[in-house]
């Protein structure tokens, strides 16, 4: 091939755009199997996948090892308050997170990562992501956007977003297929029930369960810091209010019995489930709390003293307090929920 003239072109980058890599050079040697090319008329220039240099015999061009643009391997949208990811509320603040790989031997390095979030954040078509060490939803990510704010109003639904990546060898890529849920509906108390797992019906004791049902899945982190929804130890209290003429009240605290979990207050609608204030799970067998979908089940542990047995049923009243949110960050409704169905004895 000595004395011939060749034009080397490659299809790389965004939308397979054609770009001229080498032209106007006299090709002296082409050894494809070894990925080594010798060209004349080129000196020390990098053309995407090829690097040109000069040796004693002329110009030597060798194949550079980076032919591939950075690839996004994982991404989520996470609300700025933390906790569960994948959903945001209209007008809520959020970050875009991503992990990527940049193939090459060695890779040329990442030049830029941007995200088109304009389907749910008008005008944000190329939000830059910055390299760093970030965590969202318990997962580590290497790139994150600046703090951004979703459109409001915005209809509930799933919205797609995409990424553009570029490396230092000018390899570029567009990636689609990522999505986030926009949810503007506040969660609420939906139902409250108890089940008997102990020895005596109508008496709160070890292995009895209280089941809280929400209108949608709530963010476990908004109920107890660091909680994933998996079974965790808690302390249950039932306060005796007979002396004041009020009903007994059940509440759930953290495992140290020092912080009230704000979703948990239940008026038992009777004042004879305990004869004195009782704790469950502070000593002995622990009380536990487990999330499954939109329900939280609290199983009673060892009681601090004997309870009493209610002789008839009454409808419990569940009164959530401020604090819990859904996955998107909508605050729970504070509207109380009265137990439905036929009147029954609790526990």
C-alpha positions in Angstrom: 0.0 0.0 0.0 3.1 2.3 -0.1 2.5 5.5 -2.0 -1.3 5.2 -1.8 -3.5 7.8 -0.3 -6.3 6.8 2.1 -9.0 8.7 4.0 -9.9 7.0 7.3 -13.3 7.8 8.7 -15.2 6.4 11.7 -18.7 6.3 12.9 -18.6 7.4 16.5 -20.4 9.5 18.9 -23.9 11.0 19.1 -26.4 9.4 16.7 -23.5 7.6 15.0 -22.3 10.9 13.5 -19.6 10.4 10.9 -16.4 12.2 11.6 -13.2 12.3 9.5 -10.3 10.9 11.5 -7.4 11.0 9.1 -7.0 12.6 5.7 -4.5 13.9 3.3 -1.8 11.5 4.5 0.4 9.1 2.7 -0.1 5.7 4.3 3.2 3.8 4.7 2.1 0.7 6.6 -1.2 -0.9 7.8 -1.1 -3.7 10.2 -4.7 -4.1 11.4 -4.1 -7.3 13.4 -1.6 -5.6 15.6 -3.7 -2.3 15.6 -0.6 -0.4 14.4 -0.7 2.0 11.4 2.2 4.0 9.9 1.2 7.2 8.1 3.1 10.1 6.7 2.4 13.7 7.2 1.1 13.4 10.8 2.9 14.5 13.9 1.8 14.0 17.5 -2.0 14.5 17.0 -4.8 12.5 18.7 -7.8 11.7 16.5 -10.4 10.1 18.7 -9.4 6.4 18.5 -6.0 7.0 16.9 -2.7 8.6 18.0 -0.1 9.8 15.6 3.6 10.3 16.3 7.0 10.4 14.6 9.8 7.8 14.8 13.2 7.6 12.9 11.6 6.0 9.9 8.8 8.5 9.5 5.4 8.9 11.0 3.9 6.1 13.1 0.2 5.9 13.9 -0.9 3.4 16.6 -4.5 2.6 17.6 -5.5 4.2 20.8 -7.4 1.8 23.2 -10.6 4.0 23.8 -13.3 3.5 21.2 -16.3 3.6 23.6 -18.2 6.5 25.2 -19.0 6.4 28.9 -22.0 4.2 29.7 -24.5 5.0 32.4 -25.0 1.8 34.4 -27.5 3.0 37.0 -29.5 6.1 37.8 -32.2 7.4 40.1 -34.0 10.6 41.0 -34.0 11.2 44.7 -35.8 13.9 46.7 -33.5 16.2 48.6 -34.8 15.1 52.0 -33.3 11.7 51.4 -34.9 8.3 52.0 -36.5 6.2 49.3 -35.8 7.2 45.7 -37.6 7.0 42.4 -40.4 9.5 43.1 -40.8 13.2 43.6 -43.7 15.5 44.2 -44.6 18.5 42.1 -42.6 21.5 43.2 -40.3 19.2 45.2 -36.5 19.6 45.2 -34.4 16.6 44.0 -31.1 15.4 42.7 -30.3 13.2 39.7 -27.8 10.4 40.5 -25.8 8.2 38.2 -23.1 5.6 38.0 -21.1 5.0 34.8 -18.3 3.0 33.3 -15.8 4.3 30.7 -14.4 1.4 28.8 -10.9 1.5 27.4 -7.4 0.1 28.0 -6.9 2.5 29.5 -9.9 4.8 29.2 -9.4 8.3 28.1 -11.4 9.7 31.0 -14.8 11.2 31.4 -15.2 14.7 30.0 -18.9 15.5 30.7 -22.1 14.0 31.9 -25.4 15.8 31.5 -29.1 14.8 32.0 -32.2 15.9 30.1 -34.8 16.3 32.8 -37.1 18.6 30.9 -40.1 16.2 30.8 -40.8 17.0 34.5 -38.5 20.1 35.0 -39.1 22.5 32.2 -35.9 24.0 30.7 -33.5 21.5 32.3 -32.3 19.8 29.1 -28.6 19.5 30.0 -28.1 19.4 33.8 -24.4 18.7 34.5 -23.6 16.0 36.9 -20.5 16.3 39.1 -18.2 13.4 40.1 -18.1 12.6 43.8 -19.2 10.2 46.4 -23.0 10.2 47.0 -25.6 8.0 48.5 -29.3 7.8 47.7 -31.8 5.2 48.9 -28.9 3.3 50.5 -27.0 2.9 47.1 -23.7 4.6 46.3 -23.4 6.8 43.2 -20.4 8.5 41.5 -22.2 11.4 39.9 -24.9 13.8 41.0 -26.6 16.9 39.7 -27.1 20.2 41.5 -30.2 20.7 43.6 -33.2 21.1 41.2 -36.9 21.8 41.5 -39.6 19.8 39.7 -42.4 21.6 37.8 -45.6 22.6 39.7 -48.3 21.9 38.9 -47.4 18.6 37.3 -49.7 15.6 36.6 -49.1 12.4 38.5 -47.4 9.8 36.3 -44.1 8.3 35.1 -41.7 10.7 33.2 -38.7 9.6 31.2 -35.3 11.3 31.3 -32.0 10.7 29.5 -28.2 11.2 29.7 -25.5 12.5 27.3 -21.9 11.4 28.1 -18.6 12.4 26.5 -15.1 11.2 27.1 -11.7 12.9 26.5 -11.3 10.9 23.2 -14.5 12.6 21.9 -16.6 9.5 22.1 -20.1 10.5 22.9 -23.3 8.7 23.8 -27.0 9.4 24.3 -28.9 7.1 26.7 -32.6 6.9 27.3 -34.8 4.5 29.2 -34.7 6.1 32.7 -37.8 7.2 34.5 -39.1 8.9 37.7 -42.6 8.9 39.2 -44.2 12.3 39.9 -46.8 12.0 42.7 -48.7 14.9 44.2 -51.1 12.8 46.3 -50.7 12.9 50.1 -50.8 9.6 52.0 -53.4 9.0 54.6 -54.4 6.5 57.3 -56.5 3.9 55.6 -57.3 1.2 58.2 -56.3 0.0 61.7 -56.7 -3.5 63.0 -55.3 -5.9 65.7 -54.8 -9.6 65.6 -54.5 -12.0 68.5 -51.3 -14.1 68.8 -51.2 -14.5 72.5 -53.1 -16.7 75.0 -56.1 -14.6 75.9 -58.4 -12.7 73.5 -59.0 -9.1 74.6 -55.8 -8.8 76.6 -52.7 -7.2 75.0 -49.7 -9.5 75.4 -46.7 -11.1 73.7 -47.2 -11.8 70.0 -50.4 -9.8 69.5 -50.1 -7.5 66.5 -51.3 -4.0 65.5 -51.6 -3.5 61.8 -51.5 0.1 60.3 -52.6 0.4 56.7 -51.8 3.5 54.7 -53.4 4.7 51.4 -50.0 4.2 49.7 -46.4 3.1 50.6 -44.8 5.6 53.0 -41.1 6.3 53.2 -39.7 4.2 56.1 -36.9 6.7 56.6 -39.5 9.4 57.4 -40.8 7.2 60.2 -37.5 6.1 61.8 -34.1 7.4 60.7 -32.1 4.7 58.9 -35.1 2.3 58.7 -35.4 0.4 55.4 -38.8 -1.2 56.2 -37.2 -4.5 57.3 -38.1 -5.9 60.7 -36.7 -3.7 63.5 -37.0 -3.5 67.3 -39.4 -1.0 68.9 -41.1 -0.5 72.2 -44.9 -0.3 72.4 -46.6 1.6 75.2 -50.2 1.3 76.3 -51.1 4.1 78.8 -53.8 3.5 81.3 -56.2 6.5 81.3 -59.0 5.1 83.4 -58.3 7.5 86.3 -59.0 10.5 84.0 -62.0 8.8 82.4 -60.2 8.7 79.0 -59.5 5.6 76.9 -56.3 3.6 76.9 -53.8 4.8 74.2 -51.3 2.7 72.3 -48.1 4.3 70.9 -44.9 3.0 69.3 -41.4 4.2 70.3 -37.9 3.6 69.0 -35.9 0.7 70.5 -34.4 2.9 73.1 -37.9 4.0 74.2 -36.9 7.6 73.8 -38.6 8.8 70.7 -42.3 8.5 69.6 -42.8 7.3 66.1 -45.3 9.9 64.9 -47.6 7.6 62.8 -48.5 5.3 65.7 -51.0 6.9 68.2 -54.1 4.7 68.6 -57.1 5.4 70.9 -58.2 2.0 72.0 -61.7 3.3 72.7 -61.8 1.5 76.1 -60.0 2.1 79.4 -59.6 -1.5 80.6 -56.9 -3.1 78.4 -54.3 -2.3 81.1 -54.7 -1.5 84.8 -51.5 0.6 84.8 -49.1 2.0 82.2 -47.4 -0.9 80.4 -44.5 -1.2 78.0 -44.1 -4.1 75.6 -40.6 -5.2 74.4 -38.5 -2.9 76.7 -37.2 -6.1 78.4 -37.4 -9.7 77.4 -38.7 -10.4 73.9 -38.5 -7.3 71.8 -41.5 -5.7 70.1 -40.9 -5.4 66.3 -42.0 -3.2 63.4 -42.1 -4.5 59.8 -43.2 -2.7 56.6 -44.8 -4.6 53.8 -46.1 -2.5 50.9 -48.4 0.1 52.4 -48.8 -1.6 55.8 -46.8 -1.6 59.0 -47.2 -4.5 61.4 -46.2 -4.0 65.0 -45.8 -7.2 67.0 -45.9 -6.9 70.8 -43.0 -8.1 72.9 -42.9 -9.0 76.5 -45.2 -6.8 78.6 -43.8 -5.0 81.7 -46.8 -6.2 83.8 -50.0 -8.1 83.6 -52.7 -6.6 81.5 -56.5 -6.8 81.9 -59.1 -8.3 79.6 -61.6 -6.2 77.8 -65.1 -7.6 78.0 -66.5 -6.1 74.8 -65.4 -4.5 71.6 -65.1 -0.9 70.5 -63.8 0.8 67.3 -60.2 2.0 67.6 -59.2 5.5 66.3 -55.8 6.0 64.7 -54.5 9.5 64.7 -51.3 10.0 62.7 -49.0 12.9 63.6 -46.8 15.1 61.3 -43.6 13.6 60.1 -44.2 10.6 57.8 -44.2 11.1 54.1 -44.7 9.0 51.0 -41.9 8.0 48.7 -42.3 11.3 46.8 -42.1 13.4 49.9 -45.8 14.3 50.3 -46.7 14.8 54.0 -49.2 12.4 55.6 -52.7 13.7 56.1 -53.5 14.2 59.8 -57.1 13.0 59.4 -57.9 10.3 62.0 -59.1 6.9 60.9 -61.7 5.0 62.8 -61.6 1.2 62.7 -64.2 -0.2 60.3 -66.1 -3.5 60.2 -68.0 -5.3 62.9 -67.3 -4.3 66.5 -64.7 -6.6 67.9 -62.5 -7.0 71.0 -58.9 -6.0 70.2 -55.9 -8.2 70.8 
